[in-house]
Amino acid sequence: MTGAQAGRAAQAHQVFPIWPGTPPGETKELPPEADTTKPDDNKVAGQSVIRLGNVSTPTLTIYAAPADKANGTSVIICPGGGHHILAWDLEGTEVAEWLNSLGVTAFILKYRVPAREGEPRWRAAVQDAQRAVSLVRSRADDWHLDPKRIGLLGFSAGGETAVLTTLFPDRTYAAVDGADQFSHRPGFAVLIYAAGVVDRKTLALHDYIRVEAQAPPTFMAHTYDDGVPVENCILLFQELKKAGVPAELHVYSKGGHGYGLRETDTPVTTWHHRCADWMRASGLLD
């Protein structure tokens, strides 16, 4: 994100760091945060994508629901980007605006990228997501939110981040302040072309993917022809069912990967309508 873009975002929406100091495990300084998009990079539905790189200061950007529509539900959005960059508009700001149209307050999580050397690729992102859920829950009264209706929505690598945040029973960092006394697990999850659930070679679940009855209700969408294996969602759905956790899975025949909410000629780009139906049926839009 350029300085001008960041300035406009700050003017329109409150942005605040999620950690009171240096995030856990940070020992090396990265180059300045920037939009890494190049003129010849792939476009999505004919539009360019902000590819935000070198994130060292994780933040939440608040998109408050319109007062006449607000229903108390909130969603923390984890954009994708392979743990290299964040698809900031495609899987962030555009999604926040859609959630606002449903009366849902959205928080875009700018988690740390690229993945830190010497650690599992998801560790810094999951730490940031766990902290974000606890922080939003700790301030639910301030923002007129229902602390039980805080969801986590992730795309691709952001979907991996969301999966592990929903499933890990323990915090992956030492508590830093009072906000960490609040649960780090969301009340529901939305996973769109999620990655990182299965090993790409064996298509078997990673051994640290363990679904218990305490996992939250989950909505998933994926395509058969996605380069990120559809087994990520299929096997997770099966584990959720075994554990008795309510779940809904939509598998579309075509559409590939990385479409966000942008309309294409494939039905998969209507996934958000099915998600809204699921949220409504689950009482999240009351």
SERO-4910 file (N, C-alpha, C, O; in steps of 0.05 Angstrom, whole numbers):
BEGIN
 pado doro    nc1    nc2    nc3   cac1   cac2   cac3    cc1    cc2    cc3    oc1    oc2    oc3
  Met    A     17    -24      0      0      0      0     18     25      0     36     27     16
  Thr    A     12     43    -18     28     68    -19     21     85      5      1     81     18
  Gly    A     38    106     10     32    124     31      6    138     28     -9    143     47
  Ala    A      0    146      3    -26    160     -3    -49    142      2    -69    150     14
  Gln    A    -47    116     -6    -69     97     -2    -73     93     28    -96     92     38
  Ala    A    -52     89     43    -54     85     72    -66    110     85    -82    107    104
  Gly    A    -59    133     75    -71    158     87   -100    159     82   -115    167    101
  Arg    A   -109    152     58   -138    153     53   -153    132     70   -174    138     80
  Ala    A   -141    108     74   -153     88     91   -156     98    119   -176     93    132
  Ala    A   -135    111    129   -136    120    157   -157    142    161   -169    143    182
  Gln    A   -160    158    140   -181    179    142   -209    167    143   -226    178    157
  Ala    A   -213    146    128   -240    135    126   -247    115    148   -270    113    156
  His    A   -226    101    158   -231     79    177   -209     79    198   -186     84    192
  Gln    A   -217     74    222   -198     73    244   -179     49    240   -188     27    234
  Val    A   -153     54    243   -133     34    240   -116     34    266   -107     55    274
  Phe    A   -112     11    278    -96     11    302    -79    -15    304    -88    -36    295
  Pro    A    -55    -13    315    -39    -37    319    -51    -56    339    -64    -48    358
  Ile    A    -47    -82    334    -59   -101    352    -40   -109    376    -50   -120    395
  Trp    A    -15   -103    374      4   -109    395     12    -83    409     16    -62    395
  Pro    A     16    -83    435     24    -58    449     53    -51    444     61    -29    449
  Gly    A     69    -70    434     97    -66    428    105    -83    405     89    -87    386
  Thr    A    129    -93    405    139   -110    383    124   -137    384    121   -149    405
  Pro    A    114   -146    361    100   -172    361    118   -195    370    143   -192    368
  Pro    A    107   -217    380    123   -238    390    142   -250    369    135   -255    346
  Gly    A    167   -255    378    186   -269    361    200   -251    340    216   -262    325
  Glu    A    193   -225    339    205   -208    318    234   -200    327    238   -189    348
  Thr    A    253   -206    310    281   -200    315    295   -185    293    317   -175    296
  Lys    A    282   -184    269    295   -172    246    277   -151    233    253   -154    231
  Glu    A    290   -129    224    274   -108    212    271   -113    182    291   -121    168
  Leu    A    247   -110    172    241   -114    144    243    -87    129    243    -66    141
  Pro    A    245    -88    102    243    -63     86    215    -51     91    198    -64    102
  Pro    A    211    -26     83    186    -13     88    162    -27     75    165    -39     53
  Glu    A    140    -27     89    115    -38     78    108    -24     52    110      0     50
  Ala    A     99    -40     32     93    -28      6     75    -46    -11     73    -70     -6
  Asp    A     61    -33    -30     46    -48    -50     66    -59    -70     80    -43    -83
  Thr    A     68    -85    -72     89    -97    -90     78   -103   -118     92   -115   -134
  Thr    A     54    -95   -124     42   -101   -150     58    -88   -172     66    -65   -171
  Lys    A     63   -104   -193     77    -95   -217     57    -92   -240     36   -104   -240
  Pro    A     63    -75   -259     45    -69   -281     36    -94   -296     13    -95   -306
  Asp    A     53   -115   -298     46   -139   -313     35   -161   -296     31   -184   -306
  Asp    A     30   -156   -270     18   -176   -253    -10   -183   -262    -24   -166   -273
  Asn    A    -19   -207   -256    -45   -217   -264    -67   -199   -251    -65   -191   -228
  Lys    A    -87   -194   -267   -111   -179   -258   -133   -199   -251   -132   -222   -261
  Val    A   -152   -191   -235   -175   -207   -227   -200   -193   -237   -205   -170   -228
  Ala    A   -215   -206   -254   -239   -194   -266   -232   -167   -278   -248   -147   -276
  Gly    A   -209   -165   -291   -201   -141   -305   -190   -119   -288   -184    -97   -298
  Gln    A   -188   -124   -262   -178   -103   -243   -152   -112   -230   -147   -135   -226
  Ser    A   -136    -92   -224   -111    -98   -211   -116   -105   -181   -138   -101   -172
  Val    A    -96   -115   -168    -98   -123   -140    -75   -110   -124    -52   -109   -133
  Ile    A    -82    -98   -101    -61    -88    -83    -49   -112    -69    -62   -126    -54
  Arg    A    -23   -116    -74     -8   -138    -62     11   -126    -41     33   -117    -47
  Leu    A      2   -126    -16     16   -112      5     38   -130     17     32   -153     25
  Gly    A     62   -120     17     85   -136     26    100   -123     49     96    -99     55
  Asn    A    118   -139     61    135   -129     83    119   -118    106    125    -96    116
  Val    A    100   -133    116     84   -124    139     98   -132    165    101   -155    171
  Ser    A    106   -112    180    118   -116    206    101   -107    229    104   -117    252
  Thr    A     82    -89    224     65    -78    245     36    -87    240     22    -74    224
  Pro    A     28   -109    252      0   -119    247    -20    -99    257    -17    -88    279
  Thr    A    -42    -95    242    -63    -76    249    -90    -88    244    -93   -108    230
  Leu    A   -110    -75    255   -138    -79    248   -149    -53    236   -146    -32    248
  Thr    A   -162    -55    214   -176    -33    202   -206    -38    205   -217    -58    196
  Ile    A   -220    -19    218   -248    -23    225   -266    -11    204   -264     12    196
  Tyr    A   -284    -28    194   -306    -20    177   -331    -23    193   -343    -45    193
  Ala    A   -340     -2    206   -364     -4    223   -389     -8    206   -392      5    186
  Ala    A   -407    -25    215   -432    -29    201   -449     -3    203   -448     10    223
  Pro    A   -464      4    182   -481     27    183   -500     25    207   -511      3    213
  Ala    A   -504     47    220   -520     47    245   -548     36    241   -560     23    258
  Asp    A   -560     40    217   -587     31    212   -589      2    205   -611     -9    203
  Lys    A   -566    -11    201   -565    -40    194   -551    -57    215   -554    -81    215
  Ala    A   -535    -44    232   -518    -60    250   -533    -80    267   -553    -74    279
  Asn    A   -523   -105    267   -536   -126    281   -519   -138    304   -528   -158    316
  Gly    A   -496   -127    309   -479   -136    330   -459   -158    323   -442   -165    338
  Thr    A   -462   -169    299   -443   -190    289   -419   -175    277   -421   -154    265
  Ser    A   -396   -188    281   -371   -177    269   -355   -199    257   -357   -222    265
  Val    A   -338   -192    238   -321   -211    224   -293   -199    221   -290   -177    212
  Ile    A   -273   -215    229   -245   -207    224   -236   -221    198   -238   -245    196
  Ile    A   -227   -205    179   -220   -215    153   -190   -220    151   -174   -202    157
  Cys    A   -182   -244    141   -154   -250    137   -149   -253    107   -155   -274     96
  Pro    A   -139   -233     93   -134   -236     65   -113   -258     59    -97   -265     77
  Gly    A   -114   -268     35    -94   -288     27    -70   -275     14    -67   -251     12
  Gly    A    -52   -292      4    -28   -283     -9     -4   -301     -5     19   -293     -8
  Gly    A    -10   -327      2     12   -347      4     32   -342     26     54   -353     25
  His    A     24   -326     46     42   -318     67     67   -303     56     88   -302     68
  His    A     63   -291     32     84   -274     20     74   -245     20     89   -227     27
  Ile    A     49   -241     12     37   -215     11      9   -217     21      0   -239     28
  Leu    A     -6   -194     22    -34   -194     28    -50   -182      5    -43   -160     -4
  Ala    A    -70   -196     -6    -86   -186    -27   -106   -166    -14   -129   -173     -9
  Trp    A    -97   -142    -10   -109   -123      8   -137   -114      0   -155   -113     17
  Asp    A   -141   -108    -25   -168    -99    -34   -185   -123    -42   -208   -125    -34
  Leu    A   -174   -141    -58   -189   -164    -68   -201   -181    -46   -224   -189    -48
  Glu    A   -185   -186    -25   -194   -203     -3   -195   -189     24   -194   -201     45
  Gly    A   -197   -162     22   -197   -146     46   -219   -125     45   -241   -128     55
  Thr    A   -212   -102     33   -230    -79     33   -257    -85     19   -278    -76     28
  Glu    A   -255    -99     -3   -280   -105    -18   -298   -124     -2   -323   -122     -3
  Val    A   -286   -142     13   -301   -160     30   -313   -146     53   -336   -151     61
  Ala    A   -298   -127     65   -309   -111     87   -334    -95     79   -353    -93     94
  Glu    A   -333    -84     55   -356    -69     45   -381    -87     42   -403    -79     47
  Trp    A   -376   -111     32   -398   -130     29   -410   -137     57   -434   -137     60
  Leu    A   -393   -143     76   -402   -149    103   -418   -126    115   -439   -130    128
  Asn    A   -409   -101    110   -424    -78    120   -452    -77    108   -471    -69    122
  Ser    A   -455    -86     83   -482    -86     71   -501   -105     84   -525   -103     82
  Leu    A   -490   -125     99   -506   -144    115   -511   -135    143   -524   -149    159
  Gly    A   -500   -111    150   -502   -102    178   -481   -112    196   -483   -110    221
  Val    A   -460   -123    184   -438   -135    200   -414   -116    201   -406   -105    180
  Thr    A   -403   -112    224   -379    -96    227   -355   -113    219   -353   -136    227
  Ala    A   -337   -102    202   -314   -117    192   -288   -105    203   -286    -81    206
  Phe    A   -269   -123    208   -242   -115    216   -223   -129    196   -223   -154    195
  Ile    A   -208   -114    181   -188   -126    163   -162   -130    179   -150   -110    189
  Leu    A   -153   -154    181   -128   -160    195   -105   -158    176   -103   -174    157
  Lys    A    -87   -140    182    -62   -138    167    -41   -154    183    -28   -143    201
  Tyr    A    -39   -180    177    -21   -197    192      7   -197    179     10   -188    156
  Arg    A     26   -207    194     54   -205    185     60   -223    161     54   -246    160
  Val    A     72   -211    141     82   -225    117    109   -211    109    112   -187    114
  Pro    A    127   -225     96    126   -254     90    129   -271    115    136   -261    137
  Ala    A    125   -297    112    129   -316    134    157   -313    145    176   -309    130
  Arg    A    160   -315    171    186   -311    184    203   -336    181    194   -359    184
  Glu    A    229   -332    175    247   -354    172    250   -370    197    250   -359    219
  Gly    A    253   -396    194    258   -414    217    233   -421    232    235   -435    253
  Glu    A    210   -412    223    185   -418    237    165   -431    217    168   -427    193
  Pro    A    145   -446    227    124   -454    209    113   -430    194    110   -408    206
  Arg    A    106   -433    169     98   -409    153     74   -394    165     70   -371    159
  Trp    A     58   -409    180     33   -397    190     36   -384    218     18   -371    227
  Arg    A     59   -388    231     60   -381    260     55   -351    265     37   -345    281
  Ala    A     68   -333    252     64   -305    257     36   -296    251     24   -281    265
  Ala    A     25   -307    229     -3   -300    221    -23   -310    242    -41   -295    249
  Val    A    -19   -334    252    -37   -345    272    -35   -329    298    -55   -324    311
  Gln    A    -11   -322    306     -8   -305    330    -23   -279    327    -37   -271    345
  Asp    A    -21   -267    303    -35   -242    298    -66   -246    299    -80   -229    309
  Ala    A    -75   -268    287   -104   -273    286   -115   -279    314   -136   -270    321
  Gln    A   -100   -295    329   -109   -301    357   -111   -275    373   -130   -271    387
  Arg    A    -91   -259    370    -91   -233    385   -114   -216    375   -127   -203    392
  Ala    A   -119   -215    349   -141   -199    339   -168   -207    350   -184   -190    357
  Val    A   -173   -233    351   -199   -243    362   -201   -235    391   -222   -225    399
  Ser    A   -181   -239    407   -181   -231    435   -186   -201    438   -201   -192    456
  Leu    A   -172   -186    422   -174   -157    424   -202   -147    417   -213   -130    432
  Val    A   -213   -157    396   -241   -149    388   -260   -157    410   -278   -142    417
  Arg    A   -257   -181    421   -275   -190    441   -272   -173    467   -292   -168    480
  Ser    A   -248   -165    473   -244   -149    497   -257   -121    495   -263   -108    515
  Arg    A   -261   -112    470   -273    -85    466   -301    -87    453   -310    -67    442
  Ala    A   -313   -110    455   -339   -113    443   -360    -93    453   -375    -83    437
  Asp    A   -360    -87    478   -379    -67    489   -374    -39    477   -393    -25    470
  Asp    A   -349    -32    474   -342     -6    462   -353     -3    434   -362     18    425
  Trp    A   -352    -25    419   -361    -24    391   -389    -35    387   -398    -39    364
  His    A   -404    -40    409   -431    -50    407   -433    -76    392   -450    -79    374
  Leu    A   -416    -95    399   -415   -121    386   -422   -143    405   -418   -140    429
  Asp    A   -433   -164    394   -439   -188    410   -413   -204    412   -403   -214    391
  Pro    A   -401   -208    436   -376   -222    438   -378   -251    429   -357   -264    424
  Lys    A   -402   -263    428   -405   -290    419   -408   -293    389   -407   -314    378
  Arg    A   -411   -270    376   -416   -270    347   -393   -255    333   -397   -238    315
  Ile    A   -368   -262    340   -344   -252    327   -334   -274    309   -326   -296    319
  Gly    A   -334   -270    283   -326   -290    264   -299   -285    252   -287   -263    255
  Leu    A   -288   -305    239   -262   -303    225   -266   -313    197   -275   -335    192
  Leu    A   -259   -296    177   -262   -302    149   -235   -302    136   -221   -281    137
  Gly    A   -227   -324    123   -200   -325    111   -201   -336     83   -217   -353     76
  Phe    A   -183   -325     67   -180   -333     39   -152   -346     36   -132   -334     45
  Ser    A   -151   -369     23   -125   -381     16   -107   -384     40   -114   -397     60
  Ala    A    -83   -371     40    -66   -372     64    -80   -359     88    -75   -366    111
  Gly    A    -97   -339     83   -113   -328    104   -133   -348    115   -141   -347    138
  Gly    A   -141   -366     97   -159   -388    105   -144   -407    123   -155   -417    143
  Glu    A   -119   -413    117   -102   -430    134   -100   -416    162   -102   -430    182
  Thr    A    -95   -390    161    -93   -375    186   -119   -378    203   -118   -382    227
  Ala    A   -141   -375    189   -167   -377    203   -172   -405    213   -182   -408    235
  Val    A   -166   -426    197   -170   -453    206   -155   -459    232   -166   -469    251
  Leu    A   -129   -452    232   -113   -458    255   -121   -441    280   -119   -451    302
  Thr    A   -130   -417    275   -139   -400    297   -165   -412    309   -168   -411    334
  Thr    A   -182   -423    293   -207   -435    303   -201   -462    318   -216   -469    336
  Leu    A   -181   -476    309   -176   -503    319   -157   -505    343   -160   -522    360
  Phe    A   -136   -488    343   -116   -490    364   -129   -482    391   -139   -460    394
  Pro    A   -129   -501    410   -141   -494    436   -124   -475    453   -135   -461    470
  Asp    A    -98   -474    447    -80   -458    463    -70   -434    447    -67   -436    423
  Arg    A    -64   -413    461    -52   -389    449    -24   -396    441    -10   -410    455
  Thr    A    -15   -385    418     12   -391    408     32   -370    416     54   -369    404
  Tyr    A     26   -354    435     44   -334    446     37   -329    475     15   -335    484
  Ala    A     56   -318    490     51   -312    518     33   -287    520     38   -267    506
  Ala    A     13   -288    538     -5   -265    541     11   -239    547     31   -240    562
  Val    A      2   -217    535     17   -192    538      2   -171    554     14   -153    565
  Asp    A    -25   -174    556    -40   -154    571    -68   -165    577    -73   -189    571
  Gly    A    -85   -149    587   -112   -158    594   -129   -168    572   -146   -185    576
  Ala    A   -124   -158    547   -140   -168    525   -137   -197    521   -155   -211    511
  Asp    A   -113   -208    528   -108   -236    524   -122   -254    545   -119   -278    544
  Gln    A   -137   -242    563   -153   -257    582   -179   -266    568   -194   -283    579
  Phe    A   -185   -255    545   -209   -261    530   -202   -283    510   -180   -284    499
  Ser    A   -221   -300    504   -217   -323    486   -206   -314    459   -215   -294    448
  His    A   -188   -330    448   -176   -324    422   -190   -340    400   -182   -338    376
  Arg    A   -211   -355    406   -225   -371    386   -251   -357    377   -266   -348    394
  Pro    A   -255   -356    351   -279   -342    341   -304   -358    346   -303   -381    352
  Gly    A   -327   -344    343   -353   -357    346   -362   -371    322   -380   -389    323
  Phe    A   -351   -364    298   -357   -378    273   -335   -372    253   -319   -354    257
  Ala    A   -334   -388    232   -313   -385    212   -324   -387    184   -343   -402    179
  Val    A   -311   -372    166   -317   -373    137   -291   -378    123   -272   -361    126
  Leu    A   -289   -399    108   -264   -407     95   -268   -408     65   -283   -425     55
  Ile    A   -254   -391     50   -257   -389     21   -231   -398      8   -210   -385     13
  Tyr    A   -232   -418     -8   -209   -431    -20   -185   -433     -1   -163   -425     -7
  Ala    A   -191   -444     23   -171   -446     44   -149   -465     36   -153   -485     23
  Ala    A   -125   -457     45   -101   -474     40    -91   -485     67   -102   -478     88
  Gly    A    -70   -501     66    -55   -509     89    -68   -530    108    -56   -535    129
  Val    A    -91   -541    100   -103   -561    117    -92   -589    111    -88   -605    129
  Val    A    -85   -594     86    -74   -619     78    -46   -615     66    -39   -594     57
  Asp    A    -31   -637     67     -4   -638     54     -9   -638     24    -24   -655     14
  Arg    A      5   -621      9     -1   -619    -20      9   -644    -35     -1   -649    -57
  Lys    A     27   -659    -24     37   -683    -37     20   -707    -31     12   -722    -50
  Thr    A     13   -711     -6     -2   -735      2    -33   -730      3    -48   -749      3
  Leu    A    -41   -705      4    -69   -697      7    -81   -709     32   -105   -713     34
  Ala    A    -64   -713     52    -73   -722     78    -73   -698     97    -57   -679     93
  Leu    A    -90   -698    117    -90   -677    137    -63   -674    151    -50   -695    157
  His    A    -54   -650    155    -31   -646    172    -36   -657    200    -59   -656    209
  Asp    A    -15   -667    213    -20   -680    239    -28   -661    261    -38   -670    281
  Tyr    A    -25   -635    256    -33   -615    276    -62   -605    272    -72   -588    287
  Ile    A    -75   -616    251   -103   -609    246   -121   -628    262   -124   -651    254
  Arg    A   -131   -619    284   -148   -636    302   -173   -621    308   -173   -599    320
  Val    A   -196   -632    300   -222   -619    303   -236   -631    328   -240   -655    330
  Glu    A   -242   -614    346   -257   -622    370   -285   -610    370   -291   -592    354
  Ala    A   -302   -619    388   -329   -610    388   -331   -580    394   -352   -567    389
  Gln    A   -310   -568    405   -310   -539    412   -305   -522    387   -307   -497    389
  Ala    A   -298   -533    365   -294   -517    341   -320   -503    333   -342   -512    338
  Pro    A   -317   -479    321   -341   -463    315   -355   -472    289   -342   -484    272
  Pro    A   -381   -466    286   -395   -471    260   -379   -458    238   -368   -436    240
  Thr    A   -378   -472    215   -360   -464    193   -374   -465    166   -388   -485    160
  Phe    A   -370   -445    150   -379   -444    122   -354   -446    104   -334   -432    110
  Met    A   -355   -462     83   -332   -465     65   -341   -464     36   -363   -474     29
  Ala    A   -324   -453     19   -328   -454    -10   -301   -458    -24   -281   -448    -16
  His    A   -302   -474    -45   -277   -482    -60   -286   -490    -87   -309   -495    -93
  Thr    A   -266   -493   -106   -273   -504   -132   -257   -529   -138   -235   -533   -128
  Tyr    A   -269   -546   -155   -257   -571   -162   -230   -567   -177   -211   -582   -174
  Asp    A   -229   -545   -193   -205   -541   -210   -185   -522   -197   -167   -511   -211
  Asp    A   -188   -517   -171   -169   -499   -157   -142   -512   -155   -140   -536   -148
  Gly    A   -120   -497   -160    -93   -507   -156    -87   -513   -127    -70   -530   -121
  Val    A   -100   -499   -109    -99   -506    -81   -120   -528    -77   -144   -524    -80
  Pro    A   -111   -553    -69   -129   -576    -70   -156   -572    -56   -156   -562    -33
  Val    A   -177   -580    -69   -204   -578    -57   -205   -596    -32   -223   -592    -15
  Glu    A   -187   -615    -30   -187   -633     -6   -183   -617     20   -190   -626     41
  Asn    A   -171   -593     18   -168   -577     42   -195   -573     55   -197   -574     80
  Cys    A   -216   -567     40   -242   -562     51   -258   -588     55   -272   -591     74
  Ile    A   -254   -607     36   -270   -632     38   -262   -648     63   -280   -657     78
  Leu    A   -236   -651     68   -228   -666     91   -234   -652    117   -241   -664    137
  Leu    A   -231   -625    117   -239   -610    141   -269   -613    146   -277   -616    169
  Phe    A   -285   -612    126   -314   -615    129   -320   -642    142   -336   -644    160
  Gln    A   -306   -663    133   -311   -690    144   -304   -691    173   -318   -703    189
  Glu    A   -281   -678    180   -273   -678    208   -293   -662    226   -299   -670    248
  Leu    A   -303   -640    215   -323   -624    230   -348   -641    234   -360   -640    256
  Lys    A   -356   -656    214   -380   -672    217   -376   -694    238   -393   -699    254
  Lys    A   -352   -707    237   -346   -728    257   -348   -716    286   -357   -730    304
  Ala    A   -340   -691    289   -339   -679    315   -366   -667    323   -370   -656    345
  Gly    A   -386   -668    304   -412   -657    310   -414   -627    309   -431   -615    321
  Val    A   -395   -615    293   -395   -586    290   -410   -578    265   -405   -589    244
  Pro    A   -430   -560    267   -445   -552    244   -427   -540    222   -410   -523    228
  Ala    A   -430   -549    197   -414   -540    176   -429   -541    149   -447   -557    146
  Glu    A   -421   -523    131   -433   -523    105   -411   -520     84   -393   -502     87
  Leu    A   -411   -536     64   -390   -536     43   -402   -534     16   -420   -549      9
  His    A   -392   -515      0   -400   -512    -28   -375   -517    -46   -355   -503    -44
  Val    A   -377   -537    -63   -356   -543    -82   -366   -537   -110   -386   -549   -119
  Tyr    A   -353   -519   -124   -361   -511   -151   -342   -524   -171   -319   -529   -165
  Ser    A   -352   -530   -195   -336   -545   -214   -313   -528   -226   -292   -539   -231
  Lys    A   -318   -502   -230   -298   -485   -242   -295   -459   -227   -313   -451   -213
  Gly    A   -273   -446   -232   -268   -420   -220   -240   -415   -211   -232   -392   -207
  Gly    A   -224   -437   -208   -196   -433   -201   -193   -422   -173   -205   -432   -154
  His    A   -176   -402   -171   -167   -392   -145   -164   -362   -145   -158   -350   -166
  Gly    A   -169   -349   -123   -163   -321   -119   -181   -302   -133   -173   -282   -144
  Tyr    A   -207   -307   -132   -227   -290   -145   -240   -270   -125   -252   -250   -134
  Gly    A   -237   -275    -99   -249   -257    -80   -279   -254    -84   -293   -275    -86
  Leu    A   -288   -230    -86   -317   -224    -91   -322   -214   -119   -345   -208   -126
  Arg    A   -301   -213   -135   -304   -201   -162   -319   -220   -180   -313   -243   -182
  Glu    A   -338   -209   -194   -356   -225   -212   -340   -235   -236   -326   -220   -249
  Thr    A   -344   -261   -241   -334   -273   -266   -357   -288   -279   -380   -285   -270
  Asp    A   -351   -303   -300   -373   -318   -313   -377   -346   -301   -391   -362   -312
  Thr    A   -365   -351   -277   -369   -377   -264   -385   -373   -239   -383   -353   -225
  Pro    A   -403   -392   -233   -421   -390   -210   -406   -387   -183   -418   -377   -164
  Val    A   -381   -395   -181   -367   -394   -155   -367   -365   -144   -365   -361   -120
  Thr    A   -368   -346   -162   -366   -318   -152   -393   -308   -140   -396   -285   -134
  Thr    A   -412   -327   -137   -436   -321   -122   -434   -333    -94   -454   -334    -80
  Trp    A   -410   -343    -86   -408   -356    -60   -417   -339    -37   -427   -349    -17
  His    A   -413   -312    -40   -421   -295    -18   -451   -294    -13   -459   -289      9
  His    A   -467   -299    -34   -495   -301    -30   -503   -326    -13   -520   -325      4
  Arg    A   -489   -348    -19   -494   -372     -3   -484   -368     25   -497   -378     44
  Cys    A   -462   -354     29   -452   -348     55   -472   -331     71   -476   -336     95
  Ala    A   -483   -311     58   -503   -294     71   -527   -310     80   -538   -306    101
  Asp    A   -535   -329     62   -558   -347     69   -551   -363     94   -568   -365    113
  Trp    A   -527   -373     95   -518   -389    118   -517   -372    144   -526   -381    165
  Met    A   -506   -348    141   -505   -331    165   -533   -324    174   -538   -324    198
  Arg    A   -551   -319    156   -579   -313    163   -592   -336    177   -605   -333    198
  Ala    A   -589   -360    165   -601   -384    177   -589   -391    204   -601   -404    221
  Ser    A   -564   -382    209   -550   -387    234   -556   -366    255   -546   -367    278
  Gly    A   -573   -347    248   -581   -326    268   -560   -304    271   -561   -288    290
  Leu    A   -540   -303    252   -519   -283    255   -526   -256    244   -512   -236    248
  Leu    A   -548   -255    229   -556   -229    217   -582   -218    231   -594   -199    221
  Asp    A   -590   -230    253   -614   -221    267   -609   -193    279   -626   -181    292
***
